[in-house]
Amino acid sequence: TDRRDPADVRAAMAAIIGAYRRHQPVLVALNEMAPYDAAVGDTYRELLAEVSDGFKAVIVEGQQAGAIRPQLPPETTANALVLMVERTCQQNLPSKPVSFDAELADVLTEIVWGALYLAPR
C-alpha cells in the first residue's frame, strides 16, 4: 500500500464506517454497558486497542517512508484518531441515513490526512 495515497485513507474510513453500520446494535450496546460491566468494558477496550494497533503500524510505516509527520508519537496519535473516529460514528450513525456515510468518510479522510501527512492532498 502506498502510504502517500489519500484514496487509501478514504478506503479505510469507509471500511470503518461500514463495519460500524453492520455491527451497530452490538457496538452501541457495548459502549453503553462498558461503564457498568467490567468484562464488557474490557471487551470494548480490546476491540478499540486492536484497531489502534493497526493504525499505529500504519503510522510507523508512514514515518519510515517519510510520508507521515515524524514528530507524532505513533501510539498516542493512533489512539487519539481511533477514538475520534469511533466516537464520531457512535454519535452520528445511529441517527443518520446510510446516504450520510460517504460524506462522513470524506470528512474523516480530510481530518486524518491533515493530521498525519506532510504533503497536502
C-alpha positions in Angstrom: 0.0 0.0 0.0 1.3 3.4 -0.9 1.1 5.5 2.3 1.0 8.6 0.2 -2.3 7.9 -1.4 -5.3 9.7 0.1 -7.6 7.1 -1.5 -6.1 4.6 1.0 -7.2 6.8 3.9 -10.6 7.2 2.3 -11.0 3.4 1.8 -10.0 2.8 5.5 -12.5 5.4 6.7 -15.3 3.9 4.5 -14.4 0.4 5.8 -14.6 1.5 9.5 -18.0 3.3 8.8 -19.3 0.2 7.0 -18.2 -2.1 9.8 -19.8 0.2 12.4 -23.1 0.1 10.4 -23.0 -3.7 10.1 -22.4 -4.2 13.9 -24.1 -1.0 15.2 -26.5 -2.7 17.6 -23.7 -4.6 19.3 -21.3 -1.7 19.3 -23.9 0.7 20.8 -24.7 -1.9 23.5 -21.0 -2.5 24.3 -20.4 1.2 24.6 -23.5 1.7 26.8 -22.7 -1.2 29.1 -18.9 -0.7 29.3 -19.0 1.6 32.3 -21.2 -0.8 34.3 -19.8 -4.2 33.5 -16.0 -4.8 33.8 -16.0 -7.7 31.3 -17.9 -5.7 28.7 -15.6 -2.7 29.3 -12.6 -4.9 28.8 -14.0 -6.4 25.6 -14.8 -2.9 24.2 -11.4 -1.6 25.1 -9.8 -4.6 23.4 -11.7 -4.0 20.2 -10.6 -0.4 20.1 -7.0 -1.4 21.0 -6.9 -3.8 18.0 -7.9 -1.1 15.7 -5.5 1.3 17.3 -2.6 -1.2 17.0 -3.3 -1.5 13.3 -3.4 2.3 12.9 -0.2 2.6 14.9 1.5 0.2 12.4 0.4 2.4 9.5 1.8 5.5 11.2 5.1 3.9 11.9 5.4 2.6 8.4 4.4 6.0 7.0 7.0 7.7 9.2 9.7 5.3 8.0 8.7 6.1 4.4 8.9 9.8 5.1 5.2 10.4 4.4 3.9 10.9 7.9 5.0 13.7 10.3 7.9 12.3 12.3 7.2 14.3 15.4 3.9 12.4 16.1 4.2 9.6 18.7 2.6 6.7 16.9 0.7 5.1 19.8 -0.7 8.3 21.2 -1.6 9.6 17.7 -3.3 6.3 16.7 -5.3 6.2 20.0 -6.5 9.8 19.6 -7.6 9.3 16.0 -9.2 6.0 16.6 -11.2 7.4 19.5 -12.2 10.4 17.4 -13.5 8.2 14.6 -15.2 5.7 17.0 -17.0 8.5 18.9 -18.0 10.2 15.6 -19.5 7.0 14.3 -21.2 6.3 17.6 -22.8 9.7 17.9 -23.8 10.2 14.2 -24.5 6.9 12.5 -27.5 5.7 14.6 -29.5 8.8 13.7 -28.2 9.3 10.1 -29.2 7.6 6.9 -26.8 5.4 5.0 -26.5 8.2 2.5 -24.6 10.2 5.1 -21.7 7.6 5.2 -19.9 8.9 2.1 -19.9 12.5 3.5 -18.6 11.3 6.8 -15.9 9.2 5.1 -14.8 12.3 3.2 -14.7 14.5 6.3 -12.8 11.9 8.3 -10.3 11.4 5.5 -9.6 15.2 5.4 -9.1 15.3 9.1 -6.9 12.2 9.3 -4.8 13.2 6.3 -4.3 16.7 7.6 -3.2 15.4 11.0 -0.8 12.8 9.7 0.7 13.6 6.4 3.4 16.0 5.4 2.1 16.5 1.8 -1.2 18.2 1.1 -3.8 16.2 -0.7 
